[in-house]
């Protein structure tokens, strides 16, 4: 079994460092992942239908959720002394 270092165990946004990996990863519960996927699919359906009612709300929801996850990930990495795996 690979060694795992838990940098944050906050529910739905755990940050872990797997042995052999350069950067930590983010772990979320399956129901959270499913919810984000469903929202993305709703957004696609709305945009394809041509009736964009609700598109902005779905896009804002996705953006807010992803921004929250990204912000948490960045804060945990910086607090633990890691560099980010991307440029801001």
C-alpha positions in Angstrom: 0.0 0.0 0.0 1.2 3.5 -0.8 2.0 6.0 1.9 -0.6 8.8 2.2 0.1 12.1 4.0 -3.2 13.9 4.9 -2.6 17.6 4.7 -6.3 18.4 5.3 -9.1 16.1 6.3 -11.9 18.6 5.8 -15.0 16.7 4.5 -15.5 16.8 0.7 -12.2 18.5 0.1 -9.4 16.5 1.7 -5.9 17.3 0.5 -3.6 14.3 0.4 0.0 13.6 -0.7 0.5 10.2 -2.3 3.9 8.6 -2.2 5.7 9.1 -5.5 3.5 12.0 -6.6 5.1 15.4 -6.8 2.0 17.4 -5.8 -0.8 16.7 -3.4 -4.3 15.9 -4.7 -7.8 16.8 -3.7 -10.3 14.1 -2.6 -14.0 14.6 -2.6 -16.9 12.4 -1.8 -18.7 10.7 -4.7 -22.0 12.5 -4.2 -20.2 15.9 -4.5 -18.5 14.8 -7.7 -21.9 13.5 -9.0 -23.6 16.8 -8.1 -20.9 18.8 -10.0 -21.3 16.5 -13.0 -25.1 16.8 -13.0 -24.8 20.6 -12.9 -22.4 20.6 -15.9 -24.7 18.3 -17.8 -27.7 20.6 -17.1 -25.7 23.5 -18.3 -24.8 21.7 -21.6 -28.5 20.7 -22.1 -29.7 24.3 -21.5 -27.1 25.7 -23.9 -27.8 23.1 -26.6 -31.6 23.7 -26.4 -31.1 27.4 -27.3 -33.1 28.5 -24.3 -30.4 29.8 -22.1 -32.7 30.3 -19.1 -30.8 28.8 -16.2 -27.5 28.7 -17.9 -26.0 31.5 -16.0 -27.2 30.1 -12.7 -25.7 26.7 -13.5 -22.4 28.2 -14.6 -22.2 30.4 -11.5 -22.9 27.3 -9.3 -20.1 25.3 -10.9 -17.7 28.2 -10.7 -18.4 28.9 -7.1 -18.1 25.3 -6.1 -14.8 24.8 -8.0 -13.5 28.2 -6.7 -14.1 27.0 -3.2 -12.3 23.7 -3.8 -9.4 25.5 -5.5 -9.1 28.1 -2.8 -9.0 25.4 -0.1 -6.4 23.4 -2.1 -4.2 26.4 -2.6 -4.4 27.5 1.1 -3.6 24.0 2.4 -0.6 23.7 0.0 0.8 27.1 0.8 0.4 26.5 4.6 2.2 23.2 4.3 5.0 24.8 2.3 4.2 23.2 -1.0 4.4 25.1 -4.3 1.3 25.1 -6.4 1.4 22.8 -9.4 0.4 25.7 -11.7 0.9 29.4 -12.1 -1.8 31.7 -10.6 
